[in-house]
Amino acid sequence: MNLSKAQTNISEDTSRFKVVVAGRRFGKSFLAINEMAKFARFPKKNVYYVAPTYRQAKTIIWDTIKIMLTEKKWVKKINESDLNITLVNGSKIFLRSADNFDSLRGVSIDYLVIDEAAMIAKKAWSEVLRPALSDRLGHAMFITTPKGMNWIKELWDDAHHLTDWKSFQYTTIQGGNVLESEITAARADLGEKEFRQEYEASFETYSGIIYYNYNPKINVVETVEEINERTLIHAAIDFNVNPMTCALATIDRDDHIHIFDEIILYSSNTYEMADEIKAKFPTNRIWAYPDASGQARKTSSTTSDHHILRQAGFTIKANRSNPPVRDRISAVNACLLNANGDVSLTIDPKCKQTMKSLSNQTYIEGSNMTPDKNSGLDHMSDSVGYLVHYTKPIKPPQPKQQLGPFGMKPARFGHF
């Protein structure tokens, strides 16, 4: 089949699992057929195409794949009622829907395409389809237009760093199937977020993503520096009881912050968090960056949270009061990527909750930039924020100092 350059890049990649997000009319269905045929050319393979509904499975590719394979003289038998094709080499291609994914339990799959994956329940993959690939070491391709910040966004993020996974992202225009004039017309017809999602394959949230500068391609980096007993440990702590969280970091001579580990404790208290950190680093110097309200707050006793940390031997790095939430968020965004294109905050890929928090936390829709705390995504990002704002705060510009007569600086109280 004649593929576009973008489709060829995806097809020729040898990763076992591919997560493809693409704009409308990119040619997702054509690519899916090509990949299914590529695997079905080997004898006695089970190839599955799964769409959100039965109607979509039949409408999107059924007629096209029948015609293409018949023209190649690959077809031995077509079952119209069951939507499956048996090839002359014994391979079979099945079209199925995910609206009743339990019906797929027990099958064995050599190659799987999950089309419009963002519209399919995560359980269809994790509980049914992923196990179906195991006995045959099957391959899979998720191909979809984004739909908000759901499990496909998490999978796409993770695929940047998981072994034998690969993420792809292409706009509609990169697919080469839509005139630029049509893209211009769509831009005028759709709202900004709708256009970015549908035509630019952008993961959008309609409540407003908070850490908009977070990009797994540049902010997720494996730890290189050795963590030993001489390493100064920077512990960023959120005192929430359930869960209580801590981001563990190093800071180099260039003030680059690297989060190399995370701790998440449920139904816990500050004593247990301190013990957990000390168990990991019994001989290290530990600087703690806690919520400033912990100077007075008591999560487990008559002793303040800050005092508990001091008793554990930690050096407290906190101001008398917390900065405005917006300032803390701005500081994190600036470290993730500043206006000059510099990155001064990275995260090890094993820090799943930190990445999830920075990637997915949103503002409450319709609010005046109020972070949504109902999702439970705020704890790790708050931890990171305390560390970042203390070490690299956003400083307001200073006004030029006015000079008095004869170029002298004005004295206090306005007198010369």
C-alpha positions as CSV (number, residue, x, y, z in Angstrom):
1,M,0.0,0.0,0.0
2,N,1.1,3.5,-0.7
3,L,1.7,5.2,2.7
4,S,2.4,8.9,3.4
5,K,5.7,9.8,5.0
6,A,4.1,10.0,8.4
7,Q,2.3,6.7,8.0
8,T,5.6,5.1,6.8
9,N,7.4,6.3,9.9
10,I,4.9,4.5,12.1
11,S,4.7,1.4,10.0
12,E,8.5,0.9,9.8
13,D,9.1,1.3,13.5
14,T,9.8,-2.1,15.1
15,S,8.4,-1.4,18.6
16,R,6.0,-4.0,19.9
17,F,3.5,-1.5,21.1
18,K,2.7,1.8,19.3
19,V,0.5,4.6,20.6
20,V,-0.5,6.9,17.7
21,V,-2.5,10.1,18.3
22,A,-3.4,11.8,15.1
23,G,-5.8,14.5,13.8
24,R,-9.0,13.9,11.9
25,R,-8.6,12.5,8.4
26,F,-4.9,11.7,9.0
27,G,-5.4,8.3,7.4
28,K,-5.7,6.2,10.6
29,S,-8.0,3.6,9.1
30,F,-5.8,3.1,6.0
31,L,-2.8,2.7,8.2
32,A,-4.6,0.2,10.4
33,I,-5.5,-1.9,7.4
34,N,-1.9,-1.8,6.2
35,E,-0.6,-3.0,9.5
36,M,-3.2,-5.7,9.8
37,A,-2.3,-7.0,6.4
38,K,1.4,-6.8,7.2
39,F,1.0,-9.2,10.1
40,A,-1.7,-11.4,8.5
41,R,0.7,-12.2,5.6
42,F,2.4,-14.7,7.9
43,P,0.5,-18.1,8.1
44,K,-2.0,-18.9,10.9
45,K,-2.0,-15.5,12.6
46,N,-4.9,-14.1,14.5
47,V,-5.3,-10.4,13.8
48,Y,-7.9,-8.3,15.6
49,Y,-9.3,-4.8,14.9
50,V,-11.3,-3.4,17.9
51,A,-13.4,-0.3,17.6
52,P,-15.6,1.4,20.2
53,T,-18.9,0.0,18.8
54,Y,-20.0,-2.7,16.4
55,R,-21.4,-0.1,14.1
56,Q,-18.0,1.7,13.9
57,A,-16.1,-1.5,13.4
58,K,-18.3,-2.4,10.4
59,T,-18.6,1.2,9.0
60,I,-14.9,2.3,9.3
61,I,-13.0,-0.5,7.6
62,W,-15.1,-3.6,6.8
63,D,-15.9,-2.9,3.2
64,T,-12.4,-1.4,2.4
65,I,-10.4,-4.3,3.9
66,K,-12.6,-6.9,2.0
67,I,-12.0,-5.1,-1.3
68,M,-8.2,-4.7,-0.7
69,L,-7.6,-8.3,0.4
70,T,-9.8,-9.7,-2.4
71,E,-7.9,-7.8,-5.0
72,K,-4.7,-9.3,-3.7
73,K,-6.3,-12.7,-3.9
74,W,-5.5,-13.3,-0.2
75,V,-9.1,-14.2,0.8
76,K,-10.3,-17.7,1.2
77,K,-13.6,-17.0,3.1
78,I,-15.6,-14.0,4.3
79,N,-18.1,-14.3,7.1
80,E,-20.4,-11.3,6.9
81,S,-22.4,-11.9,10.0
82,D,-19.4,-12.4,12.3
83,L,-17.2,-9.8,10.6
84,N,-14.2,-12.1,10.0
85,I,-12.0,-13.0,7.1
86,T,-10.1,-16.2,6.6
87,L,-7.0,-15.9,4.3
88,V,-5.6,-18.6,2.0
89,N,-2.6,-18.9,4.4
90,G,-4.8,-19.8,7.3
91,S,-4.6,-16.4,9.0
92,K,-7.8,-14.8,10.3
93,I,-8.8,-11.1,10.6
94,F,-11.5,-10.3,13.1
95,L,-13.4,-7.1,13.5
96,R,-14.8,-6.6,17.0
97,S,-16.3,-3.9,19.3
98,A,-15.3,-2.9,22.8
99,D,-18.8,-2.0,23.9
100,N,-19.0,-5.6,25.3
101,F,-15.3,-6.3,25.8
102,D,-16.0,-9.3,28.1
103,S,-16.9,-11.2,25.0
104,L,-13.3,-11.0,23.9
105,R,-12.0,-12.9,26.9
106,G,-10.2,-16.1,26.1
107,V,-9.0,-15.2,22.6
108,S,-5.3,-15.3,21.5
109,I,-4.1,-12.4,19.4
110,D,-1.0,-12.0,17.3
111,Y,-1.7,-8.4,16.2
112,L,-4.2,-5.9,17.6
113,V,-5.4,-2.6,16.4
114,I,-7.4,-0.5,18.9
115,D,-9.1,2.2,16.8
116,E,-10.4,5.4,18.4
117,A,-8.8,4.1,21.6
118,A,-9.6,7.3,23.6
119,M,-13.3,6.3,23.3
120,I,-12.7,2.8,24.8
121,A,-12.7,1.8,28.4
122,K,-9.3,1.3,29.9
123,K,-10.5,-2.1,31.3
124,A,-11.0,-3.4,27.8
125,W,-7.2,-3.1,27.3
126,S,-5.9,-3.9,30.8
127,E,-8.2,-6.7,31.7
128,V,-9.0,-8.4,28.4
129,L,-6.9,-7.3,25.4
130,R,-3.5,-7.1,27.0
131,P,-3.7,-10.6,28.4
132,A,-4.9,-11.9,25.0
133,L,-1.5,-10.9,23.5
134,S,0.6,-12.7,26.1
135,D,0.7,-16.3,24.9
136,R,1.6,-15.3,21.4
137,L,3.8,-12.3,22.3
138,G,1.5,-10.3,20.1
139,H,1.9,-6.7,19.0
140,A,-0.6,-3.8,19.3
141,M,-1.2,-0.4,17.9
142,F,-3.4,2.2,19.6
143,I,-4.6,4.7,17.1
144,T,-6.9,7.6,18.0
145,T,-7.7,11.3,18.0
146,P,-7.3,12.6,21.6
147,K,-10.3,12.9,23.8
148,G,-9.4,15.0,26.8
149,M,-6.9,13.8,29.4
150,N,-7.9,10.2,29.8
151,W,-6.0,6.9,30.0
152,I,-4.7,7.1,26.5
153,K,-2.8,10.3,27.5
154,E,-1.2,8.4,30.3
155,L,-0.3,5.5,28.0
156,W,1.1,7.9,25.4
157,D,3.2,9.6,28.1
158,D,4.5,6.3,29.4
159,A,5.3,5.0,25.9
160,H,8.1,7.6,25.6
161,H,10.1,5.6,28.2
162,L,8.8,2.1,28.4
163,T,10.8,-0.6,26.7
164,D,9.5,-1.7,23.4
165,W,6.8,1.0,23.3
166,K,6.7,4.1,21.0
167,S,4.6,7.2,20.9
168,F,3.6,9.1,17.8
169,Q,1.8,12.3,17.3
170,Y,0.7,13.8,13.9
171,T,-1.6,16.6,12.9
172,T,-4.2,16.4,10.2
173,I,-2.1,18.3,7.7
174,Q,0.9,16.0,8.3
175,G,-1.3,13.1,7.1
176,G,-1.5,14.7,3.7
177,N,-5.1,13.9,3.1
178,V,-6.8,17.3,3.7
179,L,-6.4,20.5,1.8
180,E,-4.8,23.4,3.8
181,S,-7.8,25.5,2.9
182,E,-10.0,23.0,4.6
183,I,-7.8,23.2,7.7
184,T,-8.1,27.0,7.6
185,A,-11.9,26.7,7.3
186,A,-12.1,24.3,10.3
187,R,-10.0,26.7,12.4
188,A,-12.6,29.4,11.8
189,D,-15.5,27.0,12.6
190,L,-14.1,25.4,15.8
191,G,-13.1,26.8,19.1
192,E,-9.3,26.9,19.9
193,K,-9.3,23.8,22.1
194,E,-11.6,21.8,19.8
195,F,-9.4,22.6,16.8
196,R,-6.2,21.7,18.6
197,Q,-7.7,18.4,19.7
198,E,-9.4,17.4,16.4
199,Y,-6.9,18.7,13.9
200,E,-3.6,19.0,15.8
201,A,-3.9,15.8,17.8
202,S,-3.4,17.8,21.0
203,F,-4.5,16.4,24.4
204,E,-6.8,19.1,25.7
205,T,-8.7,19.5,28.9
206,Y,-11.7,21.8,29.1
207,S,-10.9,22.8,32.7
208,G,-7.5,24.1,31.8
209,I,-4.3,22.2,32.3
210,I,-2.2,23.7,35.1
211,Y,1.4,22.6,34.3
212,Y,1.1,23.4,30.6
213,N,4.9,23.4,30.1
214,Y,5.3,19.8,31.2
215,N,6.4,17.7,28.3
216,P,7.5,14.1,28.8
217,K,9.9,14.3,25.9
218,I,12.1,16.9,27.7
219,N,11.1,16.7,31.3
220,V,11.3,12.9,31.9
221,V,14.9,11.8,32.1
222,E,16.5,8.8,33.7
223,T,18.6,9.4,36.8
224,V,22.3,9.6,35.8
225,E,24.0,10.9,38.9
226,E,24.8,8.2,41.5
227,I,22.8,8.6,44.7
228,N,25.2,7.6,47.5
229,E,25.7,8.4,51.2
230,R,27.3,11.7,50.3
231,T,24.4,13.0,48.2
232,L,22.5,15.9,49.6
233,I,18.8,14.8,49.5
234,H,16.1,17.4,48.9
235,A,12.8,16.2,50.2
236,A,9.7,18.1,49.1
237,I,6.8,17.1,51.4
238,D,3.0,17.6,51.3
239,F,1.4,17.0,54.7
240,N,-1.9,15.7,53.4
241,V,-2.9,12.7,55.6
242,N,-4.3,10.5,52.8
243,P,-2.0,10.4,50.9
244,M,1.0,12.1,52.4
245,T,3.6,12.6,49.6
246,C,7.2,13.3,49.1
247,A,9.3,14.1,46.0
248,L,13.0,13.2,46.5
249,A,15.4,15.3,44.4
250,T,18.9,16.4,43.8
251,I,20.0,19.9,42.8
252,D,23.2,20.3,40.8
253,R,25.6,23.2,40.7
254,D,23.6,24.7,37.8
255,D,20.5,24.7,40.1
256,H,18.9,21.9,37.9
257,I,16.4,20.0,40.0
258,H,16.1,16.3,39.3
259,I,13.4,14.3,41.0
260,F,14.7,10.7,41.3
261,D,12.2,9.1,43.5
262,E,8.8,9.6,45.2
263,I,7.1,8.4,48.4
264,I,3.4,8.0,48.8
265,L,1.9,7.0,52.2
266,Y,-1.8,6.4,52.8
267,S,-3.5,7.0,56.2
268,S,-0.1,8.1,57.5
269,N,1.5,10.9,59.5
270,T,4.6,13.0,59.6
271,Y,6.5,10.6,61.9
272,E,6.0,7.7,59.4
273,M,7.1,9.9,56.5
274,A,10.3,11.0,58.3
275,D,11.0,7.3,59.2
276,E,10.5,6.3,55.5
277,I,12.9,8.9,54.3
278,K,15.5,8.1,56.9
279,A,15.2,4.4,56.1
280,K,16.1,5.2,52.5
281,F,18.9,7.6,53.4
282,P,20.1,6.8,56.9
283,T,23.4,8.7,56.7
284,N,22.6,11.4,54.2
285,R,22.1,15.1,54.9
286,I,18.4,15.8,54.2
287,W,16.9,19.2,53.5
288,A,13.2,19.2,53.7
289,Y,10.9,21.6,51.8
290,P,7.5,21.3,53.5
291,D,4.2,23.1,53.4
292,A,4.9,26.3,55.4
293,S,1.7,25.8,57.4
294,G,3.4,22.8,59.0
295,Q,5.1,25.2,61.4
296,A,1.8,25.2,63.4
297,R,-0.1,22.3,61.9
298,K,-0.2,19.0,63.8
299,T,-1.1,15.8,61.8
300,S,-0.5,13.3,64.6
301,S,0.3,14.8,68.0
302,T,0.8,18.0,69.9
303,T,4.1,18.6,68.1
304,S,4.1,20.5,64.8
305,D,5.0,18.8,61.5
306,H,8.1,21.0,61.1
307,H,9.3,20.1,64.6
308,I,8.9,16.4,63.9
309,L,11.1,16.8,60.8
310,R,13.7,18.7,62.8
311,Q,13.7,15.9,65.4
312,A,14.4,13.5,62.6
313,G,17.5,15.5,61.8
314,F,16.2,17.3,58.7
315,T,17.1,20.9,57.9
316,I,13.9,22.8,57.2
317,K,13.7,25.0,54.1
318,A,10.5,26.9,54.3
319,N,9.3,30.5,54.4
320,R,7.0,31.8,57.2
321,S,4.0,31.5,54.9
322,N,3.2,29.8,51.7
323,P,3.4,31.8,48.5
324,P,0.2,32.5,46.5
325,V,-0.7,29.3,44.6
326,R,-0.4,31.0,41.3
327,D,3.2,32.0,42.1
328,R,4.1,28.4,43.0
329,I,2.5,27.1,39.8
330,S,4.3,29.7,37.7
331,A,7.6,28.8,39.3
332,V,7.1,25.1,38.4
333,N,6.1,26.0,34.8
334,A,9.2,28.1,34.4
335,C,11.4,25.3,35.6
336,L,9.7,22.8,33.2
337,L,10.4,25.1,30.3
338,N,11.2,28.9,30.4
339,A,10.8,31.5,27.7
340,N,14.3,30.9,26.5
341,G,13.7,27.2,26.0
342,D,15.7,26.2,29.1
343,V,14.7,23.2,31.2
344,S,15.7,23.1,34.9
345,L,13.3,20.5,36.3
346,T,13.4,16.8,35.2
347,I,11.7,13.6,36.6
348,D,12.9,10.0,36.6
349,P,10.4,7.8,34.7
350,K,9.8,5.6,37.7
351,C,8.1,8.6,39.5
352,K,4.8,7.7,38.0
353,Q,2.6,9.8,40.4
354,T,4.7,12.9,39.9
355,M,4.5,12.6,36.2
356,K,0.7,11.9,36.3
357,S,0.2,14.9,38.6
358,L,2.1,17.3,36.5
359,S,0.6,16.0,33.3
360,N,-3.0,15.9,34.2
361,Q,-3.9,18.2,37.0
362,T,-6.4,20.9,35.9
363,Y,-8.2,24.0,37.1
364,I,-11.8,23.7,38.1
365,E,-13.8,24.6,35.0
366,G,-15.3,28.0,35.2
367,S,-13.2,29.0,38.2
368,N,-10.7,31.8,38.4
369,M,-7.7,29.5,38.1
370,T,-8.5,27.4,41.1
371,P,-6.8,24.0,41.0
372,D,-9.1,21.0,41.0
373,K,-8.3,19.0,44.2
374,N,-11.1,16.5,43.8
375,S,-9.1,14.4,41.3
376,G,-6.4,13.6,43.9
377,L,-3.7,14.8,41.5
378,D,-2.6,17.8,43.5
379,H,-0.5,16.2,46.2
380,M,2.6,15.3,44.3
381,S,2.6,18.6,42.3
382,D,2.2,20.5,45.5
383,S,5.2,18.7,46.9
384,V,7.2,19.6,43.9
385,G,5.9,23.2,44.1
386,Y,7.2,23.8,47.6
387,L,10.7,22.8,46.6
388,V,10.7,24.7,43.3
389,H,9.3,27.9,44.7
390,Y,11.8,28.0,47.6
391,T,14.8,27.3,45.5
392,K,13.8,29.1,42.3
393,P,11.0,31.6,43.0
394,I,9.4,33.8,40.4
395,K,10.7,37.3,41.4
396,P,8.7,40.3,40.4
397,P,10.6,42.9,38.3
398,Q,12.2,45.6,40.4
399,P,11.4,49.2,39.5
400,K,14.3,51.4,38.6
401,Q,15.7,53.3,41.6
402,Q,14.9,57.0,41.3
403,L,17.8,59.4,41.9
404,G,17.6,62.6,43.9
405,P,19.3,66.0,43.1
406,F,22.9,65.8,41.8
407,G,22.5,62.0,41.1
408,M,22.3,61.2,44.8
409,K,20.2,58.3,46.0
410,P,17.2,59.5,48.0
411,A,17.4,59.1,51.7
412,R,14.8,57.2,53.7
413,F,11.5,59.0,54.4
414,G,11.8,61.0,51.2
415,H,14.4,63.5,52.6
416,F,17.7,64.3,50.8
